[in-house]
Amino acid sequence: MDSIPEVWLRGPLPGIQPYLQPAAHALQQVREDIEPAAQDLTPDQLWHRPGGAAAIGFHLHHLPGSLERLLTYSRGEPLSAEHMARLASERTVHEDRPGLDALLTRLTGEIERALDYLRTVPVEALLQKREVGRKKLPSTTLGLVFHAAEHSSRHAGQIVTLAKIVRG
């Protein structure tokens, strides 16, 4: 049986401008890589911290939150109190231990919202100056979209690798 090509080899995602296709492809690939890797993890596997590393559950919690925050900045908006509360919850997630279904639902929902947002970004907005964080560090709409996709891909790789490790 032939395997399906990676997302970037399947053609453009509908409604997303060409300059944002790489980011959109990366985000869709994140989803497609994580879902099978995380499938059927037990709570012990989800929250195991081999060698003191962050657990898969942490990555599944952090990834949608960071994606949402970075894309908020890309729109030129400040973080809300709700964003800050979710960020604070990342510090206690290893103790709070949300379930796999809730983590995956939030992840897939945030990726869908991100792809919907990318469909709305006009080419003339890509190089608009944006500020990041309390220090108002400089970026652009494109820089933030690219970093959101790249950051998400890094966490997806950690999830896939950790899932293999915790399954032994």
N, C-alpha and C positions, 0 to 999 in steps of 0.2 A: 504494500500500500504506500503510495506517495504521500509524503508529509506536505502540509500546507507551507508555502513560503513565509518567511518573516514578513511582518506588516509592511515594512518599507519597500518590499518587492511586489506588493499587490496593487500598486497604483495609488492615486490620490484618494484621500478621504473626502467624501462629498462636502461641498460648501466651505472648505478651508482654503484660503489663498495659498499659492505656491510657496511663498517664503516661510509659512508656518507649517507646511507639510512635515518637515523633519521632526518638529516638536510633537505634532499630532501623532505621527507614526510611533515615536518613542513612547508616548503615553499609552497608546493602544497596546503596544508590545509589553509594557509594564503589566497591564491588566492580564494579558494572555500568558505571561510568564508566571505571575504570582498565583493565579487561580488554581492551576493544577499542582503547583508546588505546595500550597497550603492546604489543599484538600485533605480532609480526614485527619488532620493533626489532632492529637489528644491535647487536653489542657496542659499536661506535663511537658509535652513536646513544644507547644506554643510558647510556654514561659520558661523553658530551659535556657540557661545562660552558659554555654560551654566556654570554659576558660575566662569567665567573667564578661563575655561579650553581651551586648544588648540582645534580648530575646526576640524571636520572630514577632511576637505580639507587640513589642515596642515599635519595630519597623512598620508593622501594619497600622499602628496608631499614629505614628509620626508622619508617614508618607502623605496621607490625605491632608493632614493639617498644614504641613509645609507647602504642599501644592496650593492649597487655598490661600495661604498667606502671601506666597510669591505672586500669585495671579492677582491678588488684591492690590499689591504694590504696582503691578504692571498696568492696572487701570488708573493709577494715580490716586488711589484712595488710601487713607490710613487704616490701620488695624482697629477693629471694634473691640469692645469689652468682651464680646463672645469669642473673638479670635484669641484674645489674651487668656481667657479662661481655658480654652482648649490647649493653648501652648503650655500653660501651667500644669495641665493634667498629664503632660508628657513626663513630668518629673516624678509622678507617683504611679504611672501606669503599671510598673512591675509589681506593685502592691495591690493595685485595684483589679488587675487581671480581667479585663473584659473578654467575653467569649469570641470564638473564631467567627461565628456567623455575623455578629454585630460589627466586628472589625472589617470583614470582607464587604459587607453591605455599605459601610461608610466609604471604603476605598473605591469600590466600583461607582458609587454615586458621585464621588468627588472627581473621578476621572471623566465621567459623563458630563458633569458640569464644566470641567476644564475644556473638553472638546467643544461643547456648546459655546463657550466663551470664545474659543479660537475662531469659530465661524463668524463672530461679530467684529473681529479686529480688522480695520481697514489698513491697507498698505501704508497710507500716509501717517498712521499712528506708530509705526514700528520704531522710528528713531526719536520719538518724543522722549524728553528727559523725564526720568522718574527717580524718586528718592526711596531709600530702603532703611527701615528701622528708625530708632530714636536718633541716631547720629545723622540720619538723612544722607546716607552714602549714595553716590551717583550711579545711576544705571539708565537703561532705556526700556521701553516696552519690549522690544525684541530681546534684549539682554535678560530680562526677567523671565520671559516665556521660555527662552532657551535653557536658562538655569533651572527653572521648574521641571522641565522634561529631563534634563541631565541628572538632577538631584534625585528625582523619582527613579530613574534607571539604576542609579547606584544602590538605592535601598532595595529595589527589586532583586538585584544581583545578590545582595546579602541575604535576602529572604530565601532565594532559591538554594544558595549554598548551605545556609543554616538548616534548611529543611532536610537536606541530604545528611547532614551531620547528626541531627537529633533523631533521625530515623535509624541511624546506624547502618 
